[in-house]
């Protein structure tokens, strides 16, 4: 993220069988989210 930082937490909720039914990623600050978004976009555009 080139000089930017981010703080994140993953929230995973499972059903009674142990299967994941919800997966949330929460992150801050906004500059960190934007940097991750840009990097993910470049990675997806490159095919992976």
C-alpha atoms as one frame of an Amber mdcrd trajectory, in Angstrom:
protein
   0.000   0.000   0.000   3.030   2.214  -0.445   3.220   4.335   2.697  -0.425
   3.945   3.694  -1.721   1.783   6.481  -4.943   0.000   7.227  -6.445  -1.683
  10.231  -8.890  -4.472   9.537 -10.952  -7.173  11.137 -12.704 -10.177   9.615
 -16.083 -11.140  11.072 -17.112 -14.700  10.252 -20.500 -16.136  11.169 -21.147
 -19.884  10.929 -24.322 -21.946  11.006 -24.934 -24.903  13.331 -23.155 -27.235
  10.879 -20.023 -25.084  11.007 -20.453 -23.684   7.480 -19.639 -20.045   6.881
 -22.841 -18.097   6.223 -21.425 -14.597   6.455 -17.960 -13.133   5.987 -17.440
  -9.416   6.586 -14.261  -7.444   6.288 -14.188  -4.121   8.098 -11.307  -1.732
   7.561 -10.207   1.775   8.377  -9.063   4.503   7.703 -10.597   5.526   4.388
  -7.163   6.063   2.773  -6.266   2.460   3.587  -9.516   1.174   2.082  -8.923
   3.192  -1.078  -5.380   1.841  -1.409  -6.577  -1.765  -1.012  -9.372  -1.129
  -3.534  -6.911   0.220  -6.108  -4.502  -2.683  -5.596  -7.298  -5.257  -5.869
  -8.477  -3.622  -9.085  -4.985  -3.839 -10.596  -4.642  -7.457  -9.495  -8.009
  -8.467 -10.962  -7.284  -6.637 -14.221  -4.021  -8.576 -14.496  -5.904 -11.848
 -14.130  -5.314 -12.831 -10.605
